[in-house]
Amino acid sequence: MEQSTQQAQQLDHLASAPTASPFAAFGMPGLGGPAPTAPPEPRPILELDGEEREDELDALSDWVDDFLLAVYGAEVTTAAPWCLQWQEHDDVVAWLHALWLAYQQHKDPEAGLSGLFVWHRDFLTHAIAAIRSPGGPLSACMTSPERPAHRLLPGPAPSARTGKSTAKATGPAERAEPTS
């Protein structure tokens, strides 16, 4: 009889004050509880326009200048070039923005104690190697602090398919004829 009384008290206690859902760790709502609000979906910086892109680029520039370069900048050499005008290199902006988003995610307490280690291992090392490689997007820029330089390398020409569709759009009579 005493055991039945204890069980009834436990059931009353559990039923009276619902706590966090046992499914909350999986992002699922509890029974009768409000659904968790989803965090805003990050968008790649190259998909942003106007003031939204400028604001994101300003915040990214602050992070790169104040944190990333101060801690992980290393020396500028031919093996690890850099560009003081990196914001003009769209591919570098895209890499650094993705790295910054990953940093924000992995420094969050929900990432756990190993979150920043995962960021270093899986994101930082690879991104910096791609950005600052001798043949990478900054290879035509500064390779020595005594010689600041900035040059955007030309990208590849449009694909043959793009060229053919342009030729079809203009028609054979409208194509430029070679002159002698």
KOLSELUM-722974 format. One record per atom (N, C-alpha, C): x, y, z; residue in one letter; residue number from 0; atom name. Coordinates in Angstrom, 1 decimal. Atoms other than C-alpha are relative to their C-alpha. Example, Ala and Ser with C-alpha at 12.3 -4.5 7.8 and 13.67 -1.06 7.14 Angstrom:
REM KOLSELUM-722974
       xx       yy       zz   resn   resi   name
      0.9     -1.2      0.0      A      0      N
     12.3     -4.5      7.8      A      0     CA
      0.9      1.2      0.0      A      0      C
     -0.9     -1.1      0.0      S      1      N
     13.7     -1.1      7.1      S      1     CA
     -0.8      1.1      0.8      S      1      C
END
This chain:
REM KOLSELUM-722974
       xx       yy       zz   resn   resi   name
      0.8     -1.2      0.0      M      0      N
      0.0      0.0      0.0      M      0     CA
      0.9      1.3      0.0      M      0      C
     -0.9     -1.2      0.0      E      1      N
      2.8      2.4      0.8      E      1     CA
      0.7      0.2     -1.3      E      1      C
     -0.6     -0.1      1.3      Q      2      N
      4.4      1.7     -2.5      Q      2     CA
     -0.9      0.6     -1.0      Q      2      C
      1.0     -0.6      0.9      S      3      N
      1.2      2.6     -4.3      S      3     CA
     -0.1      1.5      0.3      S      3      C
      0.1     -1.4     -0.4      T      4      N
      1.0      5.9     -2.4      T      4     CA
      1.2      0.7     -0.6      T      4      C
     -1.2     -0.6      0.6      Q      5      N
      4.6      6.7     -3.5      Q      5     CA
     -0.1      0.2     -1.5      Q      5      C
      0.1      0.0      1.5      Q      6      N
      3.9      5.9     -7.1      Q      6     CA
     -1.1      1.1     -0.4      Q      6      C
      1.1     -1.0      0.3      A      7      N
      0.7      8.1     -7.0      A      7     CA
      0.6      1.4      0.2      A      7      C
     -0.7     -1.3     -0.2      Q      8      N
      2.8     11.0     -5.6      Q      8     CA
      0.9      0.3     -1.1      Q      8      C
     -0.9     -0.2      1.1      Q      9      N
      5.4     10.6     -8.3      Q      9     CA
     -0.8      0.4     -1.2      Q      9      C
      0.8     -0.3      1.2      L     10      N
      2.7     10.6    -11.0      L     10     CA
     -0.6      1.4      0.1      L     10      C
      0.5     -1.4     -0.2      D     11      N
      1.1     13.7     -9.5      D     11     CA
      1.1      1.0     -0.3      D     11      C
     -1.1     -1.0      0.1      H     12      N
      4.4     15.5     -9.4      H     12     CA
      0.4      0.1     -1.5      H     12      C
     -0.4      0.0      1.4      L     13      N
      5.3     14.5    -13.0      L     13     CA
     -1.1      0.7     -0.8      L     13      C
      1.1     -0.6      0.8      A     14      N
      1.9     15.5    -14.3      A     14     CA
     -0.3      1.5      0.3      A     14      C
      0.3     -1.4     -0.4      S     15      N
      1.7     18.8    -12.4      S     15     CA
      0.8      1.1     -0.7      S     15      C
     -0.9     -1.0      0.5      A     16      N
      4.7     20.7    -13.7      A     16     CA
      0.9     -0.6     -1.1      A     16      C
     -0.8      0.5      1.2      P     17      N
      5.8     19.8    -17.2      P     17     CA
      1.3      0.8     -0.1      P     17      C
     -1.3     -0.6      0.2      T     18      N
      9.5     20.5    -17.6      T     18     CA
      0.4     -0.1     -1.5      T     18      C
     -0.4      0.0      1.4      A     19      N
     11.5     20.7    -20.8      A     19     CA
     -0.3     -1.4     -0.6      A     19      C
      0.3      1.3      0.7      S     20      N
     10.6     18.1    -23.3      S     20     CA
      1.2     -0.9     -0.1      S     20      C
     -1.1      0.9      0.2      P     21      N
     12.7     15.0    -23.4      P     21     CA
      0.5      0.0     -1.4      P     21      C
     -0.4      0.0      1.4      F     22      N
     12.9     15.6    -27.1      F     22     CA
      0.6      1.3     -0.4      F     22      C
     -0.6     -1.3      0.3      A     23      N
     14.2     19.2    -26.8      A     23     CA
      1.4     -0.1     -0.6      A     23      C
     -1.3      0.1      0.5      A     24      N
     17.7     18.1    -27.4      A     24     CA
      0.1     -0.3     -1.5      A     24      C
      0.1      0.3      1.4      F     25      N
     16.6     16.9    -30.8      F     25     CA
     -0.7      1.0     -0.8      F     25      C
      0.6     -1.1      0.7      G     26      N
     14.9     20.2    -31.7      G     26     CA
     -1.5     -0.3     -0.2      G     26      C
      1.4      0.4      0.2      M     27      N
     11.4     18.6    -31.3      M     27     CA
     -0.8      0.6      1.2      M     27      C
      0.8     -0.5     -1.1      P     28      N
      8.6     20.2    -29.3      P     28     CA
     -0.5     -1.0      1.0      P     28      C
      0.5      0.9     -1.0      G     29      N
      7.3     18.7    -26.1      G     29     CA
     -1.5     -0.2     -0.2      G     29      C
      1.4      0.2      0.1      L     30      N
      3.8     17.4    -25.6      L     30     CA
     -0.7      1.2      0.5      L     30      C
      0.7     -1.1     -0.4      G     31      N
      1.6     20.4    -25.5      G     31     CA
      0.8      1.3      0.1      G     31      C
     -0.8     -1.2     -0.1      G     32      N
      4.5     22.8    -25.4      G     32     CA
      0.2      0.8     -1.3      G     32      C
     -0.2     -0.7      1.3      P     33      N
      5.3     25.5    -27.9      P     33     CA
      1.2     -0.5     -0.8      P     33      C
     -1.1      0.5      0.9      A     34      N
      7.4     24.6    -30.9      A     34     CA
      1.2      1.0      0.1      A     34      C
     -1.1     -0.9     -0.1      P     35      N
     10.9     26.0    -30.7      P     35     CA
      0.1      0.8     -1.2      P     35      C
     -0.2     -0.9      1.1      T     36      N
     11.7     28.9    -32.9      T     36     CA
      1.2     -0.3     -0.7      T     36      C
     -1.2      0.3      0.8      A     37      N
     14.0     28.2    -35.7      A     37     CA
      0.9      1.2     -0.2      A     37      C
     -0.9     -1.2      0.2      P     38      N
     17.1     30.3    -36.0      P     38     CA
      0.0      0.4     -1.4      P     38      C
      0.1     -0.4      1.4      P     39      N
     17.3     32.4    -39.1      P     39     CA
      1.0     -0.8     -0.8      P     39      C
     -0.9      0.8      0.9      E     40      N
     18.8     30.6    -42.1      E     40     CA
      1.1      1.0     -0.5      E     40      C
     -1.1     -0.8      0.6      P     41      N
     22.2     32.0    -43.0      P     41     CA
      0.0     -0.1     -1.5      P     41      C
     -0.1     -0.1      1.5      R     42      N
     22.5     33.1    -46.6      R     42     CA
      1.4      0.3     -0.4      R     42      C
     -1.4     -0.3      0.5      P     43      N
     25.8     33.1    -48.5      P     43     CA
      0.0      1.5     -0.4      P     43      C
     -0.2     -1.4      0.2      I     44      N
     27.1     36.6    -48.7      I     44     CA
     -0.1      0.5     -1.5      I     44      C
      0.1     -0.3      1.4      L     45      N
     27.3     36.5    -52.5      L     45     CA
     -1.5      0.1     -0.5      L     45      C
      1.4     -0.1      0.4      E     46      N
     23.5     36.1    -52.6      E     46     CA
     -0.7      1.2      0.6      E     46      C
      0.6     -1.2     -0.6      L     47      N
     22.9     39.3    -50.6      L     47     CA
      0.2      1.1     -1.0      L     47      C
     -0.1     -1.2      0.9      D     48      N
     22.3     42.6    -52.3      D     48     CA
      0.0      1.3      0.9      D     48      C
      0.2     -1.3     -0.6      G     49      N
     22.6     46.3    -51.4      G     49     CA
      0.5      0.1      1.4      G     49      C
     -0.3     -0.3     -1.4      E     50      N
     22.6     47.4    -47.8      E     50     CA
      0.2     -1.3      0.8      E     50      C
     -0.2      1.2     -0.8      E     51      N
     22.2     43.9    -46.5      E     51     CA
      1.4     -0.7     -0.2      E     51      C
     -1.4      0.6      0.3      R     52      N
     25.4     42.7    -48.3      R     52     CA
      1.0      0.9      0.7      R     52      C
     -1.0     -1.0     -0.6      E     53      N
     27.3     45.9    -47.1      E     53     CA
      0.1     -0.2      1.5      E     53      C
      0.0      0.2     -1.5      D     54      N
     26.2     45.3    -43.5      D     54     CA
      0.7     -1.3      0.3      D     54      C
     -0.6      1.3     -0.2      E     55      N
     27.3     41.6    -43.7      E     55     CA
      1.5      0.1     -0.3      E     55      C
     -1.4     -0.2      0.3      L     56      N
     30.6     42.6    -45.3      L     56     CA
      0.7      0.8      1.0      L     56      C
     -0.6     -0.8     -1.1      D     57      N
     31.2     45.2    -42.6      D     57     CA
      0.3     -0.9      1.2      D     57      C
     -0.1      0.9     -1.2      A     58      N
     30.6     42.6    -39.9      A     58     CA
      1.1     -1.0     -0.3      A     58      C
     -1.0      0.9      0.3      L     59      N
     32.8     40.1    -41.7      L     59     CA
      1.4      0.6      0.0      L     59      C
     -1.3     -0.7      0.0      S     60      N
     35.6     42.6    -42.2      S     60     CA
      0.5      0.3      1.4      S     60      C
     -0.3     -0.2     -1.4      D     61      N
     35.5     43.4    -38.5      D     61     CA
      0.6     -1.3      0.6      D     61      C
     -0.5      1.3     -0.6      W     62      N
     35.9     39.7    -37.6      W     62     CA
      1.3     -0.4     -0.6      W     62      C
     -1.2      0.4      0.7      V     63      N
     38.6     39.1    -40.2      V     63     CA
      1.2      0.9      0.5      V     63      C
     -1.0     -0.9     -0.4      D     64      N
     40.6     42.2    -39.2      D     64     CA
      0.4     -0.1      1.5      D     64      C
     -0.2      0.0     -1.5      D     65      N
     40.1     42.0    -35.4      D     65     CA
      0.3     -1.3      0.6      D     65      C
     -0.2      1.3     -0.6      F     66      N
     40.2     38.3    -34.8      F     66     CA
      0.8     -0.9     -0.9      F     66      C
     -0.6      1.1      0.9      L     67      N
     41.1     36.0    -37.8      L     67     CA
      1.5      0.4     -0.3      L     67      C
     -1.4     -0.3      0.4      L     68      N
     44.2     37.9    -39.0      L     68     CA
      0.9      0.2      1.3      L     68      C
     -0.8     -0.2     -1.2      A     69      N
     45.3     38.9    -35.5      A     69     CA
      0.5     -1.3      0.6      A     69      C
     -0.3      1.3     -0.6      V     70      N
     45.3     35.3    -34.4      V     70     CA
      0.7     -1.0     -1.0      V     70      C
     -0.4      1.0      1.0      Y     71      N
     45.8     33.2    -37.6      Y     71     CA
      0.6      0.6     -1.2      Y     71      C
     -0.5     -0.7      1.2      G     72      N
     47.2     35.8    -40.0      G     72     CA
      1.4     -0.5     -0.5      G     72      C
     -1.4      0.4      0.4      A     73      N
     50.8     34.5    -40.0      A     73     CA
      0.7      1.0     -0.9      A     73      C
     -0.9     -0.9      0.9      E     74      N
     53.5     36.0    -42.2      E     74     CA
     -0.5      0.0     -1.4      E     74      C
      0.3      0.0      1.4      V     75      N
     52.8     37.1    -45.7      V     75     CA
      1.3     -0.3     -0.8      V     75      C
     -1.1      0.4      0.8      T     76      N
     55.1     35.3    -48.1      T     76     CA
     -0.5     -0.5     -1.4      T     76      C
      0.5      0.6      1.3      T     77      N
     55.0     33.8    -51.6      T     77     CA
     -0.8     -1.2      0.2      T     77      C
      0.7      1.2     -0.3      A     78      N
     53.8     30.6    -50.0      A     78     CA
     -1.4      0.3      0.7      A     78      C
      1.3     -0.4     -0.7      A     79      N
     51.0     32.5    -48.1      A     79     CA
     -0.3      1.4     -0.3      A     79      C
      0.3     -1.4      0.3      P     80      N
     50.0     35.6    -50.0      P     80     CA
     -1.3      0.5      0.7      P     80      C
      1.2     -0.7     -0.6      W     81      N
     47.4     38.1    -48.7      W     81     CA
     -0.3      1.2     -0.8      W     81      C
      0.3     -1.2      0.8      C     82      N
     45.6     41.1    -50.1      C     82     CA
     -0.7      0.9      1.0      C     82      C
      0.7     -1.0     -0.9      L     83      N
     44.7     44.2    -48.1      L     83     CA
     -1.4      0.4     -0.5      L     83      C
      1.3     -0.3      0.6      Q     84      N
     41.8     44.6    -50.5      Q     84     CA
     -0.8     -1.3     -0.3      Q     84      C
      0.6      1.4      0.2      W     85      N
     40.5     41.0    -50.0      W     85     CA
     -1.5      0.1     -0.3      W     85      C
      1.4     -0.1      0.2      Q     86      N
     36.9     42.3    -50.0      Q     86     CA
     -0.4      0.1     -1.5      Q     86      C
      0.3     -0.1      1.4      E     87      N
     37.2     42.8    -53.8      E     87     CA
      0.1     -1.3     -0.7      E     87      C
     -0.1      1.4      0.6      H     88      N
     37.9     39.1    -54.4      H     88     CA
     -1.2     -0.8      0.5      H     88      C
      1.2      0.7     -0.4      D     89      N
     34.5     37.5    -54.4      D     89     CA
      0.2     -1.4      0.5      D     89      C
     -0.2      1.4     -0.5      D     90      N
     35.8     34.0    -54.0      D     90     CA
      0.6      0.0      1.4      D     90      C
     -0.6     -0.1     -1.4      V     91      N
     37.8     35.1    -50.9      V     91     CA
     -1.1      0.4      1.0      V     91      C
      1.1     -0.5     -0.8      V     92      N
     34.8     36.9    -49.5      V     92     CA
     -0.9     -1.2      0.3      V     92      C
      0.9      1.2     -0.2      A     93      N
     32.7     33.7    -50.0      A     93     CA
      0.6     -1.0      1.0      A     93      C
     -0.8      0.9     -0.9      W     94      N
     35.4     31.5    -48.3      W     94     CA
     -0.1      0.5      1.5      W     94      C
     -0.1     -0.6     -1.4      L     95      N
     35.8     33.9    -45.3      L     95     CA
     -1.4      0.1      0.6      L     95      C
      1.3      0.0     -0.5      H     96      N
     32.1     34.3    -44.9      H     96     CA
     -0.5     -1.3      0.5      H     96      C
      0.4      1.3     -0.4      A     97      N
     31.5     30.6    -44.8      A     97     CA
      0.8     -0.4      1.3      A     97      C
     -0.8      0.3     -1.1      L     98      N
     34.4     30.3    -42.3      L     98     CA
     -0.5      0.7      1.3      L     98      C
      0.5     -0.8     -1.1      W     99      N
     32.9     33.0    -40.1      W     99     CA
     -1.3     -0.6      0.5      W     99      C
      1.3      0.6     -0.4      L    100      N
     29.4     31.4    -40.1      L    100     CA
      0.3     -1.3      0.8      L    100      C
     -0.3      1.2     -0.7      A    101      N
     31.0     28.1    -39.1      A    101     CA
      0.6      0.3      1.4      A    101      C
     -0.6     -0.4     -1.3      Y    102      N
     33.0     29.9    -36.3      Y    102     CA
     -1.2      0.3      0.9      Y    102      C
      1.1     -0.4     -0.8      Q    103      N
     29.8     31.4    -35.0      Q    103     CA
     -0.8     -1.2      0.5      Q    103      C
      0.7      1.2     -0.4      Q    104      N
     28.1     28.0    -34.9      Q    104     CA
      0.8     -0.8      1.0      Q    104      C
     -0.8      0.8     -0.9      H    105      N
     31.0     26.2    -33.3      H    105     CA
      0.5      0.6      1.3      H    105      C
     -0.4     -0.6     -1.3      K    106      N
     31.7     28.7    -30.6      K    106     CA
     -1.3      0.1      0.9      K    106      C
      1.3      0.0     -0.8      D    107      N
     28.0     28.5    -29.4      D    107     CA
      0.1     -1.1      1.0      D    107      C
     -0.1      1.0     -1.1      P    108      N
     27.7     26.6    -26.1      P    108     CA
     -0.7     -1.3     -0.4      P    108      C
      0.6      1.2      0.4      E    109      N
     25.4     24.1    -27.8      E    109     CA
      0.9     -0.9     -0.8      E    109      C
     -1.0      0.8      0.7      A    110      N
     28.4     23.0    -29.9      A    110     CA
      0.8     -0.9      0.9      A    110      C
     -0.8      0.8     -1.0      G    111      N
     29.9     21.5    -26.7      G    111     CA
      1.4      0.5      0.1      G    111      C
     -1.3     -0.4     -0.3      L    112      N
     33.3     21.7    -25.4      L    112     CA
      1.0     -0.2     -1.1      L    112      C
     -0.9      0.2      1.2      S    113      N
     34.9     20.4    -28.6      S    113     CA
     -0.4      0.8     -1.2      S    113      C
      0.4     -0.8      1.1      G    114      N
     33.1     22.9    -30.8      G    114     CA
      1.1      0.7     -0.8      G    114      C
     -1.1     -0.8      0.7      L    115      N
     36.1     25.1    -31.5      L    115     CA
      1.1     -0.9     -0.5      L    115      C
     -1.0      0.9      0.6      F    116      N
     38.4     22.2    -32.0      F    116     CA
     -0.5     -0.5     -1.3      F    116      C
      0.6      0.5      1.3      V    117      N
     36.0     20.9    -34.7      V    117     CA
      0.1      1.1     -1.0      V    117      C
     -0.2     -1.1      1.0      W    118      N
     36.1     24.4    -36.3      W    118     CA
      1.4      0.1     -0.5      W    118      C
     -1.4      0.0      0.4      H    119      N
     39.9     24.4    -36.3      H    119     CA
      0.3     -1.1     -1.0      H    119      C
     -0.3      1.2      0.8      R    120      N
     40.1     20.9    -37.7      R    120     CA
     -0.7      0.0     -1.3      R    120      C
      0.8      0.2      1.2      D    121      N
     37.3     20.9    -40.2      D    121     CA
     -0.2      1.2     -0.9      D    121      C
      0.3     -1.2      0.7      F    122      N
     37.0     24.5    -41.3      F    122     CA
      1.2      1.0     -0.2      F    122      C
     -1.1     -1.0      0.1      L    123      N
     39.9     26.9    -40.5      L    123     CA
      1.2     -0.5     -0.9      L    123      C
     -1.2      0.5      0.7      T    124      N
     42.8     24.8    -41.8      T    124     CA
     -0.2     -0.1     -1.5      T    124      C
      0.3      0.2      1.4      H    125      N
     41.1     24.0    -45.1      H    125     CA
     -0.2      1.3     -0.7      H    125      C
      0.3     -1.3      0.6      A    126      N
     39.8     27.5    -45.7      A    126     CA
      1.2      0.9     -0.2      A    126      C
     -1.2     -0.8      0.1      I    127      N
     43.1     29.3    -45.0      I    127     CA
      0.9     -0.6     -1.1      I    127      C
     -0.9      0.6      1.1      A    128      N
     45.0     26.8    -47.2      A    128     CA
     -0.5      0.3     -1.4      A    128      C
      0.6     -0.3      1.3      A    129      N
     42.6     27.4    -50.1      A    129     CA
      0.2      1.5     -0.3      A    129      C
     -0.1     -1.4      0.2      I    130      N
     42.6     31.2    -49.7      I    130     CA
      1.4      0.5     -0.2      I    130      C
     -1.3     -0.5      0.0      R    131      N
     46.3     31.7    -49.1      R    131     CA
      1.0     -0.9     -0.7      R    131      C
     -0.9      0.9      0.7      S    132      N
     47.8     29.0    -51.3      S    132     CA
      0.8      0.8     -1.1      S    132      C
     -0.8     -0.7      1.0      P    133      N
     50.6     30.0    -53.7      P    133     CA
     -0.7      0.2     -1.4      P    133      C
      0.8     -0.1      1.3      G    134      N
     48.2     29.4    -56.7      G    134     CA
     -1.4      0.4      0.2      G    134      C
      1.4     -0.4     -0.3      G    135      N
     45.1     30.6    -55.0      G    135     CA
     -0.5      1.3     -0.4      G    135      C
      0.6     -1.3      0.5      P    136      N
     42.9     33.6    -55.5      P    136     CA
      0.8      1.2      0.4      P    136      C
     -0.7     -1.2     -0.4      L    137      N
     45.3     36.0    -53.8      L    137     CA
      1.5     -0.1     -0.5      L    137      C
     -1.3      0.2      0.4      S    138      N
     48.4     34.7    -55.6      S    138     CA
      0.6      1.2     -0.8      S    138      C
     -0.5     -1.2      0.8      A    139      N
     48.7     37.9    -57.8      A    139     CA
      0.0      1.2      0.9      A    139      C
      0.0     -1.1     -0.9      C    140      N
     48.4     40.1    -54.7      C    140     CA
      1.3      0.0      0.8      C    140      C
     -1.2     -0.2     -0.9      M    141      N
     50.8     40.9    -51.8      M    141     CA
      0.6     -1.3      0.4      M    141      C
     -0.8      1.1     -0.4      T    142      N
     53.5     38.3    -51.3      T    142     CA
      1.1      0.4      0.9      T    142      C
     -1.0     -0.6     -0.9      S    143      N
     55.7     40.6    -49.2      S    143     CA
     -0.6      1.2      0.6      S    143      C
      0.5     -1.2     -0.6      P    144      N
     54.7     43.2    -46.7      P    144     CA
      0.6      1.3     -0.5      P    144      C
     -0.7     -1.2      0.5      E    145      N
     57.2     45.6    -48.2      E    145     CA
     -0.5      0.4     -1.4      E    145      C
      0.6     -0.3      1.3      R    146      N
     55.4     45.4    -51.6      R    146     CA
     -1.5     -0.3      0.0      R    146      C
      1.4      0.2      0.0      P    147      N
     51.7     45.8    -51.1      P    147     CA
     -0.5      0.0     -1.5      P    147      C
      0.5      0.1      1.4      A    148      N
     49.8     44.7    -54.3      A    148     CA
     -1.4     -0.5      0.1      A    148      C
      1.4      0.5      0.1      H    149      N
     46.3     44.0    -55.4      H    149     CA
     -0.3     -0.2     -1.5      H    149      C
      0.3      0.2      1.4      R    150      N
     45.3     42.4    -58.7      R    150     CA
     -1.0     -1.1     -0.1      R    150      C
      1.1      1.0      0.2      L    151      N
     42.1     40.5    -59.7      L    151     CA
      0.4     -0.8     -1.2      L    151      C
     -0.3      0.8      1.1      L    152      N
     42.9     37.6    -61.8      L    152     CA
     -1.2     -0.3     -0.9      L    152      C
      1.2      0.3      0.8      P    153      N
     40.7     37.0    -64.8      P    153     CA
     -0.5     -1.4      0.2      P    153      C
      0.7      1.3     -0.2      G    154      N
     38.2     34.2    -64.5      G    154     CA
      0.0     -0.7     -1.4      G    154      C
      0.1      0.7      1.2      P    155      N
     37.6     31.5    -67.1      P    155     CA
     -1.1      0.6     -1.0      P    155      C
      0.9     -0.5      1.0      A    156      N
     35.7     32.4    -70.3      A    156     CA
     -1.3     -0.8      0.2      A    156      C
      1.3      0.7     -0.1      P    157      N
     32.0     31.5    -70.6      P    157     CA
      0.1     -1.4     -0.7      P    157      C
     -0.1      1.4      0.6      S    158      N
     31.3     27.8    -71.4      S    158     CA
     -0.5      0.1     -1.5      S    158      C
      0.4      0.1      1.4      A    159      N
     30.8     26.7    -75.0      A    159     CA
     -1.5      0.1     -0.1      A    159      C
      1.4      0.0      0.1      R    160      N
     27.1     26.2    -74.3      R    160     CA
     -0.5      1.4      0.1      R    160      C
      0.4     -1.4     -0.1      T    161      N
     26.8     29.9    -73.2      T    161     CA
      0.3      0.7     -1.3      T    161      C
     -0.4     -0.6      1.2      G    162      N
     28.7     30.9    -76.3      G    162     CA
     -1.0     -0.3     -1.2      G    162      C
      0.9      0.5      1.1      K    163      N
     26.4     28.8    -78.6      K    163     CA
     -1.4      0.7      0.1      K    163      C
      1.3     -0.6     -0.2      S    164      N
     23.2     30.2    -77.0      S    164     CA
      0.0      1.5     -0.4      S    164      C
     -0.1     -1.4      0.4      T    165      N
     24.5     33.7    -77.6      T    165     CA
      0.0      0.2     -1.5      T    165      C
     -0.1     -0.1      1.4      A    166      N
     25.3     33.0    -81.2      A    166     CA
     -1.4     -0.3     -0.6      A    166      C
      1.3      0.3      0.5      K    167      N
     21.8     31.5    -81.7      K    167     CA
     -0.9      1.2      0.2      K    167      C
      0.9     -1.2     -0.3      A    168      N
     20.2     34.6    -80.1      A    168     CA
      0.2      1.1     -1.0      A    168      C
     -0.3     -1.0      0.9      T    169      N
     22.0     36.9    -82.5      T    169     CA
     -0.4     -0.4     -1.4      T    169      C
      0.3      0.4      1.4      G    170      N
     21.3     34.8    -85.6      G    170     CA
      1.2      0.1     -0.9      G    170      C
     -1.2      0.0      0.9      P    171      N
     23.7     34.1    -88.5      P    171     CA
      0.2      1.3     -0.7      P    171      C
     -0.2     -1.2      0.8      A    172      N
     23.0     37.3    -90.3      A    172     CA
      0.6      1.2      0.9      A    172      C
     -0.4     -1.0     -0.9      E    173      N
     23.8     39.4    -87.2      E    173     CA
      1.4     -0.2      0.5      E    173      C
     -1.4      0.3     -0.6      R    174      N
     27.2     37.8    -86.4      R    174     CA
      1.0      0.9     -0.8      R    174      C
     -1.0     -0.9      0.6      A    175      N
     30.2     40.0    -87.0      A    175     CA
      0.8     -0.8     -1.0      A    175      C
     -0.8      0.6      1.0      E    176      N
     32.0     39.1    -90.2      E    176     CA
      1.4      0.5      0.1      E    176      C
     -1.4     -0.5      0.0      P    177      N
     35.8     39.2    -90.2      P    177     CA
      0.3      0.9     -1.1      P    177      C
     -0.4     -1.0      1.0      T    178      N
     37.3     42.1    -92.0      T    178     CA
      1.5     -0.2     -0.4      T    178      C
     -1.4      0.2      0.4      S    179      N
     40.5     41.9    -94.0      S    179     CA
      0.8      1.3     -0.1      S    179      C
END
